[in-house]
Every structure is written in structure tokens, then in C-alpha cells.
Amino acid sequence: MDIEKEIQEQIKSNPILLYMKGSPDAPQCGFSSRATQLLISCGKPFSFVDILSNSEIRTNLPKVSNWPTFPQLFIGGELVGGSDIMVEMHEKGELQEMIDSVEEES
Amino acid sequence: MTVCSKIEAVLKENLNPSHLEVINESFMHNVEPGAESHIRVVAVSEFFLDLNLVKRHQAIYKHIEEELAGPIHAITLHTFTPQEWEERNEESHPSPDCLGGSSEEQKE
């Protein structure tokens, strides 16, 4: 599959998806670590892609999302933002709200 | 011209900010002395009024594409309207601690 299509497919089929450096257990960057902690605190399962071990995704996701940095959080197929935005939304309770509104995978 | 001063100039020109900080935080990270790899931007502008956070950040990113593709390894953006800035007592969040992650990974 074409890499951009594959990325779009990932975004579409995973209700909460974090593109990050490393994994939630072993994040390789402070920003990805912060993003993971916030997501875990929201209490719902989420999917992740480690872009350090997927260089094609790392190169092409910024074109698909029009967002040059990592991490990148997608909820319900939409770009929510990077860790700065997640922190700000978390503070206002908006991140929790958004995550709570995601329907459980059936 | 340093990376920070370039970013400062281009954002001043395009966003007409009432407050702007472009800070080199590279000293907090595992990089060469004098590097400008980790940058923090705090921008307060009327320009952000009707934009959500994603659009605000995209508006900044598009002006600094060259720097992002080049020397910058990490950038943190804090964008506020003048009113939001006043409401939070003119304070933004500190950047996260470095996790040591690979300065070699900086250039590919």
C-alpha cells in the first residue's frame, strides 16, 4: 500500500492514536513521554506508532497531517495536536472530554 | 543571524505579537554547546483570536519550515490571544525534561 494511504488508514481505524518517539513504556523524548502520561491519565486504551522504528511514517506523516513535529495525537480521525496542545487541553479538562466522547471499539 | 533571532524576526513580521519570547533551551539537552536545537516560543497575538490551537501552531510552523528542516530538533509552542495571556497571569508551561534521547538521531 502507498505509505500516505497506509497512514490515513491508521488514522481512520484507530479512534485514539499517538504517533510518538519510542513506546508508552519507554518513550524516547520528553514531549512523547508527556503526551503518553496525559493519555494514560485519561484512562482509555489508545494505539501508538513508534516513528523511530518506522522511518517511512516519520518522513511522510508530516505531509499528511500538515504538522512537522512529534508526537502527534489523532482522535476520531482528526489531528488534535502535539504535546503542547495536549497539556493545554488537559488543563481545561478538554482532553478528557474528547477522549470520553470516543466510542469504544466494538 | 542565530536561529532564534531569525524565528523572532519572521514571527514579529507575520503575527504582530504583543508579546514574543523565542528561547534557546538547548542547554537542557544532550547537544553540542552553542547549539540551537531545542527552541521554545511563547507568542501572544490578536492573530490567534479565531484560530484553534492546531491552526495557531500550523500558522507558526509554516513560517519556520526551513529552520524545522534544518537545525531544530525540538520546538515547543505556546500561543495565546492577549486576553488568554492576561488570564493566565502571563505564564506558560515549562518544557519537559530531556530523556537523553539521542543527539545522533538529530540528523538523518
Backbone of each chain as ProteinMPNN parsed JSONL, in Angstrom:
{"seq_chain_A": "MDIEKEIQEQIKSNPILLYMKGSPDAPQCGFSSRATQLLISCGKPFSFVDILSNSEIRTNLPKVSNWPTFPQLFIGGELVGGSDIMVEMHEKGELQEMIDSVEEES", "coords_chain_A": {"N_chain_A": [[0.847, -1.195, 0.0], [0.424, 2.23, -0.658], [2.3, 4.624, 1.128], [1.216, 6.987, 2.206], [-1.484, 6.47, 2.052], [-1.604, 4.321, 3.758], [-1.01, 5.52, 6.184], [-3.22, 7.238, 6.416], [-5.187, 5.335, 6.65], [-4.483, 4.156, 9.091], [-4.994, 6.306, 10.788], [-7.691, 6.586, 10.468], [-8.718, 4.16, 11.362], [-8.006, 3.829, 13.998], [-9.295, 4.875, 16.926], [-8.144, 6.442, 18.985], [-5.07, 7.625, 18.579], [-1.609, 7.766, 18.852], [1.208, 9.119, 17.467], [4.498, 8.68, 18.128], [7.788, 9.13, 19.689], [9.498, 6.346, 20.451], [8.003, 4.05, 22.82], [4.956, 3.822, 24.803], [5.794, 2.612, 27.187], [8.501, 3.025, 27.113], [9.307, 5.834, 26.355], [11.089, 7.941, 24.07], [11.63, 10.593, 24.195], [11.121, 13.729, 25.751], [8.782, 15.111, 25.16], [7.133, 13.209, 23.952], [6.911, 11.495, 26.077], [5.526, 13.02, 27.92], [3.121, 13.337, 26.538], [2.225, 10.679, 26.455], [1.838, 10.17, 29.2], [-0.27, 11.906, 29.762], [-2.3, 10.818, 28.167], [-2.567, 8.273, 29.303], [-3.493, 8.998, 31.797], [-6.034, 9.712, 31.178], [-7.393, 7.408, 30.977], [-8.327, 5.626, 28.972], [-7.886, 2.956, 26.594], [-5.317, 3.308, 24.117], [-3.932, 3.583, 20.79], [-0.602, 3.331, 19.468], [2.11, 4.519, 17.406], [5.44, 3.916, 16.931], [7.553, 6.18, 15.766], [10.259, 6.24, 15.51], [11.034, 3.725, 14.866], [9.805, 3.421, 12.488], [10.619, 4.674, 9.813], [9.609, 5.531, 7.396], [7.031, 6.348, 7.935], [7.615, 8.353, 9.694], [8.778, 10.202, 7.98], [6.713, 10.75, 6.2], [4.27, 11.243, 7.516], [4.162, 13.986, 8.472], [3.542, 15.349, 6.08], [1.032, 14.379, 5.448], [-0.444, 15.229, 7.654], [0.054, 17.889, 7.848], [1.787, 18.835, 9.806], [4.708, 19.315, 11.451], [6.113, 18.145, 13.6], [6.77, 15.761, 16.312], [5.388, 14.377, 19.334], [2.245, 13.348, 17.697], [-1.156, 13.585, 18.108], [-4.091, 11.856, 17.294], [-7.566, 11.902, 17.316], [-10.525, 10.252, 16.736], [-10.016, 10.341, 14.004], [-9.13, 12.905, 13.523], [-6.611, 15.438, 13.649], [-5.428, 16.305, 16.75], [-3.316, 17.562, 17.917], [0.04, 18.413, 19.069], [2.237, 17.754, 21.911], [2.247, 20.129, 23.401], [-0.252, 21.239, 22.924], [-1.826, 19.2, 23.908], [-1.235, 19.353, 26.645], [-2.299, 21.828, 27.275], [-5.012, 21.42, 26.668], [-5.61, 19.405, 28.423], [-5.413, 20.652, 30.855], [-7.644, 22.263, 30.83], [-9.564, 20.387, 30.977], [-10.46, 19.489, 28.588], [-9.252, 17.534, 27.082], [-9.789, 15.137, 28.362], [-12.583, 15.16, 28.077], [-12.806, 14.947, 25.303], [-11.674, 12.473, 24.868], [-13.345, 10.85, 26.353], [-15.56, 11.021, 24.792], [-15.09, 9.367, 22.733], [-16.126, 6.505, 21.058], [-16.129, 3.204, 22.328], [-14.108, 0.676, 20.894], [-15.673, -1.718, 18.876]], "CA_chain_A": [[0.0, 0.0, 0.0], [1.059, 3.534, -0.689], [2.533, 4.967, 2.539], [0.269, 8.011, 2.67], [-2.774, 5.774, 2.236], [-1.477, 3.492, 4.949], [-1.123, 6.432, 7.329], [-4.623, 7.656, 6.52], [-5.926, 4.167, 7.126], [-4.193, 4.052, 10.538], [-5.668, 7.413, 11.477], [-9.122, 6.343, 10.39], [-9.184, 2.935, 12.026], [-7.681, 3.833, 15.425], [-10.012, 6.043, 17.464], [-7.172, 7.287, 19.69], [-3.794, 7.179, 18.005], [-0.488, 8.651, 19.132], [2.495, 8.901, 16.796], [5.444, 9.137, 19.154], [9.154, 8.601, 19.666], [9.558, 5.281, 21.441], [6.726, 3.427, 23.143], [4.476, 4.347, 26.087], [6.621, 2.068, 28.27], [9.865, 3.554, 27.014], [9.342, 6.977, 25.437], [12.462, 8.358, 23.792], [11.681, 12.04, 24.107], [10.323, 14.32, 26.826], [7.459, 15.506, 24.672], [6.36, 11.974, 23.777], [6.666, 10.973, 27.407], [4.464, 13.845, 28.492], [1.886, 13.006, 25.813], [1.8, 9.356, 26.921], [1.329, 10.276, 30.57], [-1.586, 12.543, 29.713], [-3.269, 9.861, 27.617], [-2.793, 7.221, 30.297], [-4.3, 9.568, 32.876], [-7.425, 9.815, 30.725], [-7.988, 6.134, 31.327], [-8.84, 4.781, 27.893], [-6.808, 2.388, 25.791], [-5.01, 4.045, 22.883], [-2.941, 2.955, 19.924], [0.542, 4.196, 19.199], [3.088, 4.121, 16.4], [6.779, 4.428, 17.239], [8.074, 6.674, 14.486], [11.709, 5.999, 15.434], [11.261, 2.449, 14.187], [9.081, 3.454, 11.209], [11.152, 5.914, 9.242], [8.745, 5.999, 6.299], [5.92, 7.074, 8.552], [8.198, 9.571, 10.237], [9.004, 11.142, 6.884], [5.507, 11.079, 5.431], [3.142, 11.735, 8.319], [4.058, 15.456, 8.472], [2.882, 15.822, 4.856], [-0.381, 14.014, 5.542], [-1.13, 15.942, 8.734], [0.48, 19.281, 7.848], [2.296, 19.044, 11.173], [6.086, 18.863, 11.248], [6.82, 17.63, 14.783], [6.196, 14.629, 17.045], [4.293, 13.476, 18.994], [1.007, 13.836, 17.097], [-2.306, 12.828, 18.597], [-5.316, 11.856, 16.477], [-8.754, 11.336, 17.948], [-11.635, 10.189, 15.789], [-9.569, 10.66, 12.651], [-8.724, 14.308, 13.395], [-5.414, 15.852, 14.381], [-5.696, 17.104, 17.949], [-2.138, 18.405, 18.063], [1.223, 17.849, 19.699], [2.159, 17.679, 23.377], [1.908, 21.438, 23.98], [-1.703, 21.375, 22.835], [-2.405, 18.222, 24.837], [-1.1, 19.891, 28.007], [-3.244, 22.925, 27.433], [-6.372, 20.879, 26.686], [-5.746, 18.615, 29.645], [-5.599, 21.617, 31.929], [-9.023, 22.767, 30.798], [-10.476, 19.247, 31.005], [-10.97, 19.22, 27.245], [-8.68, 16.289, 26.554], [-10.61, 14.08, 28.963], [-13.888, 15.211, 27.416], [-12.683, 14.458, 23.933], [-11.397, 11.04, 24.927], [-14.567, 10.213, 26.84], [-16.573, 11.005, 23.738], [-14.754, 8.346, 21.736], [-16.829, 5.247, 21.308], [-15.266, 2.036, 22.483], [-14.019, -0.18, 19.707], [-16.55, -2.878, 19.054]], "C_chain_A": [[0.884, 1.247, 0.0], [1.154, 4.065, 0.757], [1.545, 6.012, 3.053], [-1.108, 7.412, 2.913], [-2.747, 4.956, 3.516], [-1.639, 4.351, 6.208], [-2.58, 6.863, 7.519], [-5.501, 6.54, 7.064], [-5.726, 3.992, 8.641], [-4.997, 5.083, 11.319], [-7.174, 7.15, 11.554], [-9.552, 5.186, 11.287], [-8.8, 2.861, 13.507], [-8.277, 5.079, 16.075], [-9.113, 7.0, 18.256], [-5.79, 6.8, 19.28], [-2.713, 8.222, 18.261], [0.727, 8.219, 18.306], [3.559, 9.497, 17.709], [6.85, 8.595, 18.919], [9.291, 7.605, 20.8], [8.17, 4.701, 21.667], [6.239, 4.013, 24.466], [5.304, 3.832, 27.271], [8.01, 2.667, 28.275], [9.915, 4.702, 26.006], [10.768, 7.503, 25.28], [12.601, 9.877, 23.717], [10.74, 12.611, 25.161], [8.913, 14.661, 26.4], [6.565, 14.279, 24.486], [6.007, 11.37, 25.13], [5.499, 11.713, 28.058], [3.116, 13.496, 27.844], [1.335, 11.664, 26.294], [1.182, 9.434, 28.306], [-0.071, 10.88, 30.586], [-2.639, 11.564, 29.211], [-3.592, 8.772, 28.635], [-3.703, 7.747, 31.412], [-5.774, 9.701, 32.479], [-8.149, 8.468, 30.793], [-8.606, 5.299, 30.215], [-7.674, 4.166, 27.13], [-6.568, 3.226, 24.534], [-3.977, 3.272, 22.075], [-1.755, 3.897, 19.773], [1.371, 3.634, 18.056], [4.416, 4.744, 16.803], [7.433, 4.872, 15.929], [9.592, 6.498, 14.38], [11.985, 4.66, 14.747], [10.449, 2.34, 12.887], [9.472, 4.713, 10.437], [10.291, 6.444, 8.093], [7.572, 6.807, 6.831], [6.433, 8.404, 9.092], [8.363, 10.629, 9.152], [7.688, 11.63, 6.281], [4.33, 11.602, 6.241], [3.053, 13.266, 8.318], [3.383, 16.021, 7.217], [1.381, 15.555, 4.933], [-1.111, 14.931, 6.53], [-0.867, 17.453, 8.702], [0.957, 19.696, 9.236], [3.724, 18.485, 11.209], [6.731, 18.14, 12.417], [6.09, 16.437, 15.385], [6.3, 14.897, 18.534], [3.137, 14.172, 18.269], [-0.134, 12.951, 17.572], [-3.49, 12.988, 17.648], [-6.444, 11.229, 17.281], [-9.897, 11.396, 16.939], [-11.24, 10.644, 14.39], [-9.085, 12.089, 12.455], [-7.45, 14.573, 14.19], [-5.811, 16.738, 15.558], [-4.525, 18.041, 18.205], [-0.968, 17.653, 18.653], [1.117, 17.965, 21.212], [1.826, 19.028, 24.006], [0.393, 21.625, 24.016], [-2.375, 20.413, 23.811], [-2.354, 18.745, 26.274], [-2.161, 20.963, 28.249], [-4.689, 22.417, 27.524], [-6.638, 20.097, 27.966], [-6.079, 19.522, 30.826], [-7.046, 22.104, 32.001], [-10.044, 21.636, 30.856], [-10.965, 18.823, 29.628], [-10.444, 17.909, 26.655], [-9.498, 15.103, 27.062], [-11.971, 14.002, 28.269], [-13.833, 14.577, 26.032], [-12.49, 12.947, 23.927], [-12.629, 10.282, 25.411], [-15.62, 10.103, 25.744], [-16.281, 9.965, 22.656], [-15.477, 7.055, 22.067], [-15.836, 4.107, 21.412], [-15.249, 1.232, 21.182], [-14.91, -1.393, 19.9], [-15.902, -4.101, 18.448]], "O_chain_A": [[1.958, 1.272, 0.601], [0.192, 3.963, 1.517], [1.09, 5.935, 4.195], [-1.809, 7.791, 3.851], [-3.726, 4.902, 4.26], [-2.312, 3.962, 7.163], [-3.103, 6.854, 8.633], [-6.431, 6.775, 7.834], [-6.675, 3.715, 9.374], [-5.594, 4.787, 12.354], [-7.83, 7.446, 12.553], [-10.621, 5.228, 11.896], [-9.218, 1.936, 14.203], [-7.83, 6.197, 15.818], [-9.295, 8.217, 18.205], [-5.397, 5.68, 19.608], [-2.873, 9.398, 17.936], [1.21, 7.094, 18.436], [3.519, 10.687, 18.022], [7.072, 7.728, 18.073], [9.211, 7.971, 21.972], [7.278, 4.835, 20.828], [7.02, 4.637, 25.184], [5.488, 4.551, 28.252], [8.629, 2.8, 29.33], [10.496, 4.561, 24.93], [11.55, 7.509, 26.231], [13.607, 10.38, 23.216], [9.684, 12.039, 25.431], [7.964, 14.522, 27.173], [5.382, 14.31, 24.824], [4.929, 10.801, 25.302], [4.613, 11.109, 28.662], [2.101, 13.377, 28.53], [0.132, 11.524, 26.515], [0.134, 8.841, 28.563], [-0.947, 10.429, 31.324], [-3.738, 11.488, 29.761], [-4.751, 8.397, 28.806], [-4.573, 7.028, 31.905], [-6.65, 9.792, 33.339], [-9.374, 8.407, 30.679], [-9.34, 4.352, 30.496], [-6.606, 4.767, 27.025], [-7.504, 3.783, 23.962], [-3.253, 2.426, 22.6], [-1.888, 5.111, 19.931], [1.34, 2.436, 17.774], [4.507, 5.957, 16.994], [7.814, 4.048, 15.098], [10.151, 6.594, 13.287], [13.031, 4.478, 14.124], [10.417, 1.28, 12.263], [8.731, 5.695, 10.419], [10.247, 7.649, 7.845], [7.176, 7.817, 6.249], [5.779, 9.439, 8.965], [8.114, 11.812, 9.386], [7.57, 12.794, 5.897], [3.484, 12.325, 5.714], [1.953, 13.801, 8.175], [2.726, 17.06, 7.285], [0.566, 16.389, 4.538], [-2.24, 15.354, 6.283], [-1.494, 18.208, 9.445], [0.588, 20.746, 9.761], [3.914, 17.285, 11.012], [7.806, 17.564, 12.25], [4.952, 16.138, 15.024], [7.224, 15.587, 18.962], [3.055, 15.4, 18.228], [-0.082, 11.727, 17.453], [-3.845, 14.098, 17.251], [-6.286, 10.152, 17.856], [-10.193, 12.446, 16.37], [-12.037, 11.257, 13.679], [-8.675, 12.458, 11.355], [-7.24, 14.006, 15.263], [-6.445, 17.779, 15.387], [-4.711, 19.172, 18.654], [-0.972, 16.425, 18.732], [0.041, 18.241, 21.742], [1.179, 19.066, 25.052], [-0.167, 22.103, 25.003], [-3.363, 20.759, 24.458], [-3.316, 18.597, 27.028], [-2.821, 20.991, 29.287], [-5.483, 22.901, 28.331], [-7.74, 20.123, 28.514], [-6.912, 19.196, 31.673], [-7.594, 22.327, 33.08], [-11.248, 21.881, 30.792], [-11.784, 17.912, 29.507], [-11.106, 17.266, 25.84], [-9.85, 14.196, 26.307], [-12.444, 12.921, 27.92], [-14.694, 13.785, 25.651], [-13.06, 12.235, 23.1], [-12.917, 9.188, 24.925], [-16.463, 9.206, 25.766], [-17.108, 9.713, 21.78], [-15.444, 6.575, 23.2], [-14.843, 4.049, 20.687], [-16.253, 1.132, 20.478], [-14.902, -2.019, 20.96], [-16.477, -5.189, 18.49]]}, "seq_chain_B": "MTVCSKIEAVLKENLNPSHLEVINESFMHNVEPGAESHIRVVAVSEFFLDLNLVKRHQAIYKHIEEELAGPIHAITLHTFTPQEWEERNEESHPSPDCLGGSSEEQKE", "coords_chain_B": {"N_chain_B": [[23.172, 35.507, 11.622], [21.357, 34.233, 14.347], [19.482, 31.168, 14.855], [17.37, 31.533, 16.606], [17.027, 34.345, 16.54], [16.306, 34.691, 13.921], [13.857, 33.33, 13.815], [12.459, 34.884, 15.587], [12.368, 37.302, 14.217], [10.876, 36.643, 11.906], [8.442, 35.862, 12.974], [7.641, 38.133, 14.31], [7.23, 39.803, 12.182], [5.113, 38.543, 10.84], [3.053, 37.92, 12.643], [2.548, 40.009, 14.268], [2.992, 40.241, 17.164], [1.986, 40.945, 20.567], [3.442, 40.14, 22.608], [6.413, 38.316, 22.687], [8.464, 35.522, 22.969], [11.401, 33.925, 22.161], [13.17, 31.286, 22.917], [16.253, 29.73, 23.473], [16.564, 26.545, 24.408], [18.416, 24.636, 24.406], [20.523, 24.053, 26.073], [19.487, 22.45, 27.998], [19.664, 19.966, 27.066], [21.143, 17.04, 25.498], [23.286, 18.064, 23.697], [25.68, 19.669, 21.459], [27.638, 22.341, 22.879], [26.353, 25.631, 22.498], [24.604, 24.985, 20.528], [21.548, 25.353, 18.648], [19.112, 23.785, 19.005], [16.904, 23.07, 20.458], [14.056, 24.731, 20.924], [12.003, 27.237, 22.338], [8.921, 28.787, 22.039], [6.973, 31.519, 22.9], [4.126, 33.109, 22.101], [2.077, 35.899, 21.849], [-0.782, 37.127, 20.474], [-3.177, 39.033, 18.622], [-3.808, 37.868, 16.293], [-4.347, 35.2, 16.736], [-6.93, 34.996, 17.53], [-9.404, 33.872, 16.285], [-8.613, 31.304, 15.803], [-8.193, 27.793, 16.271], [-6.122, 25.69, 18.424], [-4.572, 23.921, 16.877], [-4.536, 25.19, 14.374], [-3.278, 27.57, 15.051], [-0.703, 26.705, 15.747], [0.042, 25.585, 13.326], [0.119, 27.869, 11.812], [2.378, 29.105, 12.779], [4.355, 27.162, 12.296], [4.459, 27.159, 9.502], [5.875, 29.403, 8.829], [8.414, 28.852, 9.629], [9.534, 26.741, 8.344], [11.97, 26.145, 7.116], [13.88, 26.309, 9.159], [12.918, 24.294, 10.792], [13.367, 22.088, 9.238], [16.043, 22.121, 9.255], [18.299, 23.051, 11.586], [16.739, 22.714, 13.905], [15.732, 20.533, 16.43], [13.781, 20.112, 18.294], [10.779, 21.778, 19.152], [8.838, 23.905, 21.135], [5.639, 25.239, 21.403], [3.776, 27.981, 22.504], [0.816, 29.514, 22.382], [-1.132, 32.374, 22.563], [-4.035, 34.487, 22.832], [-4.165, 38.024, 23.488], [-5.966, 38.351, 25.601], [-6.231, 35.746, 26.705], [-3.657, 35.405, 27.59], [-3.436, 37.314, 29.572], [-5.3, 36.292, 31.335], [-4.002, 34.007, 32.21], [-2.093, 35.009, 33.812], [0.216, 35.763, 32.506], [1.897, 33.547, 32.153], [3.527, 30.603, 30.975], [3.659, 27.033, 30.336], [6.45, 25.131, 31.607], [9.033, 23.503, 29.646], [9.285, 19.935, 28.986], [11.439, 17.64, 30.835], [14.551, 16.604, 29.46], [14.998, 13.387, 27.991], [17.334, 12.285, 27.426], [17.439, 11.202, 24.943], [19.159, 10.478, 22.264], [21.294, 12.481, 20.633], [22.423, 11.957, 18.287], [20.439, 11.212, 16.733], [19.37, 13.374, 15.807], [20.213, 14.357, 13.316], [19.558, 13.128, 10.129]], "CA_chain_B": [[21.951, 35.59, 12.435], [21.085, 32.957, 15.009], [18.187, 30.57, 14.537], [16.356, 32.198, 17.448], [16.717, 35.704, 16.101], [15.579, 34.555, 12.654], [12.468, 32.975, 14.134], [11.869, 36.053, 16.219], [12.107, 38.303, 13.173], [9.815, 36.228, 10.985], [7.163, 35.845, 13.697], [7.281, 39.533, 14.539], [6.744, 40.365, 10.928], [3.889, 37.923, 10.359], [1.982, 37.762, 13.634], [2.405, 41.257, 15.007], [2.716, 39.823, 18.537], [2.129, 41.926, 21.639], [4.493, 39.579, 23.455], [7.068, 37.224, 21.965], [9.723, 35.006, 23.513], [11.994, 32.789, 21.451], [14.222, 30.932, 23.868], [17.059, 28.557, 23.161], [16.625, 25.674, 25.593], [19.294, 23.508, 24.055], [21.411, 23.729, 27.199], [18.839, 21.426, 28.824], [19.682, 18.709, 26.322], [22.399, 16.38, 25.226], [23.768, 18.543, 22.395], [26.9, 20.483, 21.464], [27.482, 23.694, 23.431], [26.098, 26.643, 21.472], [23.616, 24.51, 19.546], [20.187, 25.899, 18.74], [18.352, 22.618, 18.569], [15.666, 22.977, 21.236], [13.59, 26.12, 20.955], [10.694, 27.442, 22.959], [8.311, 30.028, 21.563], [5.737, 31.983, 23.526], [3.655, 34.205, 21.256], [0.761, 36.447, 22.201], [-1.16, 37.957, 19.332], [-4.588, 39.116, 18.204], [-3.899, 36.994, 15.132], [-4.816, 33.873, 17.144], [-8.308, 35.121, 18.045], [-10.407, 32.925, 15.803], [-7.964, 30.058, 15.388], [-7.986, 26.79, 17.309], [-4.696, 25.511, 18.718], [-3.897, 23.285, 15.741], [-4.321, 26.208, 13.336], [-2.284, 28.526, 15.556], [0.627, 26.107, 15.622], [0.346, 25.456, 11.887], [0.445, 29.214, 11.317], [3.782, 29.356, 13.129], [5.208, 26.194, 11.595], [4.636, 27.436, 8.073], [6.866, 30.463, 8.666], [9.757, 28.429, 10.045], [9.78, 25.439, 7.714], [13.397, 25.956, 6.828], [14.565, 26.052, 10.433], [12.475, 22.988, 11.282], [14.018, 21.056, 8.426], [17.479, 22.225, 9.474], [18.954, 22.881, 12.883], [15.869, 22.49, 15.06], [15.377, 19.157, 16.746], [12.528, 20.136, 19.041], [10.269, 23.128, 19.384], [7.613, 23.919, 21.911], [4.911, 26.462, 21.051], [2.705, 28.418, 23.395], [0.175, 30.594, 21.634], [-2.251, 32.946, 23.311], [-4.533, 35.812, 22.496], [-3.826, 38.914, 24.611], [-6.856, 38.104, 26.741], [-5.836, 34.469, 27.327], [-2.354, 35.635, 28.226], [-3.712, 38.048, 30.798], [-5.994, 35.379, 32.237], [-3.096, 33.046, 32.859], [-1.074, 35.789, 34.506], [1.416, 35.866, 31.692], [2.795, 32.421, 32.395], [3.33, 29.426, 30.141], [4.214, 25.815, 30.937], [7.845, 24.81, 31.292], [9.247, 22.368, 28.75], [9.579, 18.701, 29.725], [12.845, 17.283, 30.97], [15.148, 15.793, 28.401], [15.161, 11.991, 28.381], [18.637, 11.836, 26.957], [17.247, 10.645, 23.603], [19.962, 10.522, 21.073], [21.6, 13.656, 19.828], [22.805, 11.471, 16.951], [19.208, 10.992, 15.999], [19.007, 14.708, 15.368], [20.435, 14.499, 11.878], [19.407, 11.816, 9.489]], "C_chain_B": [[21.672, 34.232, 13.076], [19.695, 32.452, 14.612], [17.083, 31.288, 15.326], [16.006, 33.585, 16.922], [16.005, 35.704, 14.752], [14.099, 34.275, 12.913], [11.745, 34.186, 14.722], [11.469, 37.079, 15.154], [10.913, 37.907, 12.308], [8.445, 36.209, 11.69], [6.686, 37.263, 14.008], [6.621, 40.121, 13.305], [5.352, 39.834, 10.567], [2.738, 37.884, 11.367], [1.7, 39.045, 14.415], [2.126, 40.995, 16.5], [2.843, 40.978, 19.546], [3.168, 41.441, 22.652], [5.109, 38.412, 22.694], [8.351, 36.821, 22.671], [10.177, 33.872, 22.612], [13.248, 32.43, 22.242], [14.947, 29.672, 23.428], [17.197, 27.709, 24.427], [17.564, 24.494, 25.381], [20.214, 23.095, 25.197], [20.819, 22.636, 28.092], [19.013, 20.037, 28.22], [21.106, 18.263, 25.996], [22.932, 16.781, 23.844], [25.04, 19.37, 22.568], [26.646, 21.835, 22.145], [27.243, 24.693, 22.29], [25.068, 26.23, 20.443], [22.295, 25.252, 19.735], [19.231, 24.832, 18.239], [16.999, 22.522, 19.261], [15.177, 24.396, 21.527], [12.211, 26.183, 21.58], [10.16, 28.795, 22.499], [7.058, 30.318, 22.388], [5.289, 33.2, 22.726], [2.248, 34.617, 21.676], [0.366, 37.402, 21.088], [-2.667, 37.922, 19.089], [-4.86, 38.157, 17.043], [-4.532, 35.636, 15.488], [-6.301, 33.838, 17.515], [-9.278, 34.046, 17.578], [-9.818, 31.594, 15.364], [-7.916, 29.073, 16.548], [-6.488, 26.51, 17.44], [-3.939, 24.889, 17.555], [-3.564, 24.339, 14.679], [-3.291, 27.245, 13.785], [-0.866, 27.976, 15.367], [1.021, 25.971, 14.148], [0.751, 26.803, 11.307], [1.9, 29.573, 11.633], [4.709, 28.434, 12.336], [5.481, 26.623, 10.152], [5.683, 28.538, 7.837], [8.289, 30.005, 8.991], [10.111, 27.049, 9.49], [11.265, 25.131, 7.556], [14.179, 25.598, 8.099], [14.195, 24.675, 10.981], [13.155, 21.855, 10.52], [15.518, 21.028, 8.715], [17.889, 21.996, 10.92], [18.036, 22.487, 14.039], [15.521, 21.02, 15.225], [14.024, 19.116, 17.454], [12.083, 21.571, 19.24], [8.986, 23.02, 20.189], [6.94, 25.273, 21.691], [3.823, 26.744, 22.078], [2.078, 29.651, 22.773], [-1.055, 31.09, 22.389], [-2.754, 34.211, 22.636], [-4.173, 36.713, 23.689], [-4.694, 38.652, 25.839], [-6.499, 36.807, 27.474], [-4.549, 34.628, 28.137], [-2.539, 36.343, 29.557], [-4.356, 37.118, 31.825], [-5.061, 34.385, 32.909], [-1.917, 33.741, 33.521], [0.272, 35.768, 33.811], [2.43, 34.774, 32.004], [2.495, 31.28, 31.431], [3.996, 28.233, 30.811], [5.694, 25.658, 30.642], [7.938, 23.614, 30.35], [9.555, 21.116, 29.569], [11.08, 18.458, 29.838], [13.294, 16.446, 29.793], [15.231, 14.348, 28.884], [16.444, 11.411, 27.802], [18.628, 11.398, 25.515], [18.209, 11.233, 22.603], [20.161, 11.855, 20.389], [21.984, 13.209, 18.423], [21.581, 11.307, 16.066], [18.73, 12.309, 15.383], [19.137, 14.895, 13.858], [20.294, 13.14, 11.222], [19.926, 11.847, 8.084]], "O_chain_B": [[21.746, 33.2, 12.409], [18.858, 33.201, 14.108], [16.019, 31.604, 14.794], [14.834, 33.958, 16.863], [15.203, 36.593, 14.464], [13.216, 34.892, 12.317], [10.591, 34.468, 14.401], [10.375, 37.644, 15.194], [10.047, 38.731, 12.014], [7.421, 36.503, 11.074], [5.491, 37.553, 13.975], [5.614, 40.826, 13.374], [4.514, 40.575, 10.054], [1.573, 37.822, 10.974], [0.709, 39.131, 15.141], [1.127, 41.478, 17.033], [3.688, 41.862, 19.398], [3.7, 42.22, 23.443], [4.384, 37.602, 22.115], [9.216, 37.655, 22.94], [9.406, 32.954, 22.334], [14.241, 33.157, 22.238], [14.325, 28.676, 23.059], [17.858, 28.105, 25.388], [17.502, 23.491, 26.092], [20.633, 21.941, 25.284], [21.538, 21.979, 28.845], [18.562, 19.045, 28.794], [22.09, 18.979, 26.185], [23.018, 15.952, 22.938], [25.42, 19.723, 23.685], [25.565, 22.407, 22.004], [27.872, 24.596, 21.237], [24.694, 27.024, 19.58], [21.971, 25.713, 20.829], [18.622, 24.969, 17.178], [16.055, 21.956, 18.71], [15.802, 25.15, 22.273], [11.371, 25.306, 21.379], [10.854, 29.809, 22.562], [6.193, 29.456, 22.546], [5.994, 34.208, 22.679], [1.357, 33.783, 21.834], [1.079, 38.361, 20.791], [-3.331, 36.913, 19.323], [-5.985, 37.701, 16.842], [-5.172, 35.004, 14.647], [-6.856, 32.771, 17.781], [-9.906, 33.379, 18.401], [-10.458, 30.841, 14.63], [-7.632, 29.462, 17.681], [-5.683, 27.028, 16.666], [-2.804, 25.272, 17.271], [-2.452, 24.373, 14.154], [-2.515, 27.739, 12.967], [0.035, 28.671, 14.899], [2.169, 26.208, 13.772], [1.61, 26.88, 10.429], [2.564, 30.256, 10.855], [5.714, 28.874, 11.778], [6.594, 26.468, 9.648], [6.299, 28.596, 6.773], [9.256, 30.693, 8.663], [10.882, 26.298, 10.088], [11.734, 24.025, 7.824], [15.023, 24.702, 8.098], [15.031, 23.977, 11.555], [13.473, 20.807, 11.083], [16.186, 20.028, 8.45], [17.83, 20.871, 11.417], [18.512, 21.976, 15.053], [15.077, 20.357, 14.288], [13.226, 18.204, 17.24], [12.899, 22.465, 19.466], [8.156, 22.145, 19.945], [7.583, 26.319, 21.781], [3.057, 25.86, 22.462], [2.716, 30.696, 22.649], [-1.908, 30.301, 22.798], [-2.004, 34.914, 21.958], [-3.906, 36.211, 24.78], [-4.221, 38.723, 26.973], [-6.467, 36.769, 28.704], [-4.392, 34.058, 29.216], [-1.882, 36.016, 30.545], [-4.02, 37.141, 33.009], [-5.3, 33.969, 34.043], [-0.874, 33.132, 33.758], [1.324, 35.756, 34.449], [3.632, 35.017, 32.106], [1.335, 31.025, 31.109], [4.794, 28.393, 31.734], [6.152, 26.009, 29.555], [7.012, 22.806, 30.276], [10.027, 21.209, 30.702], [11.879, 18.984, 29.063], [12.521, 15.685, 29.21], [15.504, 14.105, 30.06], [16.607, 10.195, 27.706], [19.688, 11.233, 24.912], [18.056, 12.372, 22.162], [19.293, 12.312, 19.645], [21.885, 13.987, 17.474], [21.668, 11.269, 14.839], [17.817, 12.341, 14.558], [18.286, 15.509, 13.215], [20.834, 12.14, 11.693], [19.883, 10.833, 7.387]]}, "name": "protein", "num_of_chains": 2, "seq": "MDIEKEIQEQIKSNPILLYMKGSPDAPQCGFSSRATQLLISCGKPFSFVDILSNSEIRTNLPKVSNWPTFPQLFIGGELVGGSDIMVEMHEKGELQEMIDSVEEESMTVCSKIEAVLKENLNPSHLEVINESFMHNVEPGAESHIRVVAVSEFFLDLNLVKRHQAIYKHIEEELAGPIHAITLHTFTPQEWEERNEESHPSPDCLGGSSEEQKE"}
